[in-house]
């Protein structure tokens, strides 16, 4: 891989990592802690939405992000010719 394509590969890699971390921070910290009072009136599964995000939503979001990141990186690896 040339230096130009290496830079493009890592730029795309860091961009997707940043996006995934921002989504996870929004869901776990934002919805579970900061916005919990606003979400407390919305019932989900016998509890309120804020509590659900704090207890389960952030973990489920993390799992979804892991699978999304894996699929995205496999696609990116094929695009730049560095797949295993």
LINZI-V11472 format. One record per residue. SS is DSSP state (h for helix, s for strand, l for the rest). PHI is phi as a letter, one per 20 degrees, with the letter a starting at -180 (NA if undefined). OMEGA is omega as a letter, one per 40 degrees, with the letter a starting at -180 (* if undefined). Layout:
# LINZI-V11472
ss=SS phi=PHI omega=OMEGA
ss=SS phi=PHI omega=OMEGA
This chain:
# LINZI-V11472
ss=l phi=NA omega=i
ss=l phi=f omega=a
ss=h phi=f omega=a
ss=h phi=f omega=i
ss=h phi=f omega=i
ss=h phi=f omega=i
ss=h phi=f omega=i
ss=h phi=f omega=i
ss=h phi=f omega=a
ss=h phi=f omega=i
ss=h phi=f omega=i
ss=h phi=f omega=i
ss=h phi=f omega=i
ss=h phi=f omega=i
ss=h phi=f omega=a
ss=h phi=f omega=i
ss=h phi=f omega=i
ss=h phi=f omega=i
ss=h phi=f omega=i
ss=h phi=f omega=i
ss=h phi=f omega=i
ss=h phi=f omega=i
ss=h phi=f omega=a
ss=h phi=f omega=i
ss=h phi=f omega=i
ss=h phi=f omega=a
ss=h phi=f omega=a
ss=h phi=f omega=a
ss=h phi=e omega=a
ss=h phi=f omega=a
ss=h phi=f omega=a
ss=h phi=e omega=a
ss=h phi=c omega=a
ss=h phi=f omega=a
ss=l phi=e omega=a
ss=h phi=g omega=i
ss=h phi=f omega=i
ss=h phi=f omega=a
ss=h phi=e omega=a
ss=l phi=f omega=a
ss=l phi=e omega=a
ss=l phi=e omega=a
ss=s phi=f omega=i
ss=s phi=b omega=i
ss=l phi=l omega=i
ss=l phi=n omega=i
ss=s phi=c omega=i
ss=s phi=e omega=a
ss=h phi=f omega=i
ss=h phi=f omega=i
ss=h phi=f omega=i
ss=h phi=f omega=i
ss=h phi=f omega=a
ss=h phi=f omega=a
ss=h phi=e omega=a
ss=h phi=c omega=a
ss=h phi=f omega=a
ss=h phi=f omega=i
ss=h phi=f omega=i
ss=h phi=f omega=i
ss=h phi=f omega=i
ss=h phi=f omega=i
ss=h phi=f omega=i
ss=h phi=f omega=i
ss=h phi=f omega=i
ss=h phi=f omega=i
ss=h phi=f omega=i
ss=h phi=f omega=a
ss=h phi=f omega=i
ss=h phi=g omega=a
ss=h phi=f omega=a
ss=h phi=f omega=a
ss=h phi=f omega=i
ss=h phi=f omega=i
ss=h phi=f omega=i
ss=h phi=f omega=i
ss=h phi=f omega=i
ss=h phi=f omega=a
ss=h phi=f omega=a
ss=h phi=e omega=i
ss=l phi=m omega=a
ss=l phi=d omega=i
ss=l phi=f omega=a
ss=l phi=e omega=*
